[in-house]
Amino acid sequence: MNTTQLNELLVQSLEHETGGVQVYETALKCVMNGDLRAEWSKYLQETREHVRILTDLFAELKLNPNLESPGRQVVRYLGASLVQAMERALTLAP
């Protein structure tokens, strides 16, 4: 097993889930449909659980959950861009 690749996959996964929490929190500020609100709220809770599981895995493997990498930065940028787009839409909404 290639430890470097595994660590990279883990930090990108943690970043993806952490960004997902931010995406769902922001989406819930935008949503108008009650059924969709309920569905996204469920996804938010699931995504928070994924963050907890991954954080526990990092602790178990004695890995730094704050380890930076180019791949992690790209994943962070993608999530932040989606959040920024939703926030922008909120400011433009009538």
C-alpha positions as CSV (number, residue, x, y, z in Angstrom):
1,M,0.0,0.0,0.0
2,N,1.3,3.5,-0.9
3,T,1.1,5.5,2.3
4,T,1.5,8.8,0.6
5,Q,-1.5,8.1,-1.8
6,L,-3.6,6.9,1.1
7,N,-2.9,10.0,3.2
8,E,-3.7,12.2,0.2
9,L,-7.0,10.3,-0.3
10,L,-7.9,10.7,3.4
11,V,-7.1,14.5,3.6
12,Q,-9.1,15.1,0.4
13,S,-12.0,13.0,1.7
14,L,-12.0,15.0,5.0
15,E,-11.9,18.2,3.1
16,H,-14.7,17.1,0.8
17,E,-17.0,16.2,3.8
18,T,-16.1,19.4,5.7
19,G,-16.9,21.5,2.6
20,G,-20.1,19.4,2.2
21,V,-21.2,20.6,5.6
22,Q,-20.7,24.2,4.5
23,V,-22.5,23.6,1.3
24,Y,-25.6,22.0,3.0
25,E,-25.7,24.7,5.6
26,T,-25.7,27.4,2.9
27,A,-28.2,25.5,0.7
28,L,-30.6,25.4,3.7
29,K,-30.5,29.2,3.8
30,C,-31.6,29.2,0.1
31,V,-34.2,26.5,0.0
32,M,-37.9,27.3,-0.3
33,N,-39.4,23.9,-0.7
34,G,-40.2,22.1,2.5
35,D,-39.6,18.6,1.2
36,L,-36.2,19.6,-0.2
37,R,-35.4,21.3,3.2
38,A,-36.1,18.1,5.0
39,E,-34.0,16.1,2.5
40,W,-31.0,18.5,2.7
41,S,-31.2,18.6,6.5
42,K,-30.9,14.8,6.5
43,Y,-27.9,15.0,4.2
44,L,-26.3,17.7,6.4
45,Q,-26.6,15.4,9.4
46,E,-25.1,12.5,7.4
47,T,-22.2,14.7,6.2
48,R,-21.5,15.8,9.7
49,E,-21.3,12.2,10.7
50,H,-18.9,11.5,7.9
51,V,-16.6,14.3,9.2
52,R,-16.8,12.7,12.7
53,I,-15.9,9.3,11.3
54,L,-13.0,10.6,9.3
55,T,-11.7,12.7,12.2
56,D,-11.8,9.6,14.4
57,L,-10.0,7.6,11.7
58,F,-7.3,10.3,11.6
59,A,-6.8,10.0,15.3
60,E,-6.7,6.2,15.1
61,L,-4.1,6.3,12.4
62,K,-2.2,9.1,14.2
63,L,-2.5,11.3,11.2
64,N,-2.7,15.1,11.2
65,P,-6.2,16.0,10.1
66,N,-4.9,19.5,9.2
67,L,-2.3,18.2,6.7
68,E,-2.3,20.5,3.6
69,S,-1.8,19.2,0.1
70,P,-2.3,20.6,-3.4
71,G,-5.2,18.2,-3.9
72,R,-6.9,19.2,-0.6
73,Q,-6.6,22.8,-1.6
74,V,-8.4,22.1,-4.9
75,V,-11.2,20.3,-3.1
76,R,-11.5,23.2,-0.7
77,Y,-11.6,25.7,-3.5
78,L,-14.4,23.8,-5.3
79,G,-16.6,23.6,-2.1
80,A,-15.9,27.3,-1.3
81,S,-16.8,28.3,-4.8
82,L,-20.2,26.6,-4.6
83,V,-20.9,28.2,-1.2
84,Q,-19.9,31.6,-2.6
85,A,-22.2,31.1,-5.6
86,M,-25.2,30.3,-3.3
87,E,-24.4,33.3,-1.1
88,R,-24.3,35.5,-4.1
89,A,-27.6,34.1,-5.3
90,L,-29.1,35.0,-2.0
91,T,-28.0,38.6,-2.3
92,L,-29.5,38.8,-5.8
93,A,-32.8,37.1,-5.0
94,P,-35.9,39.4,-4.9
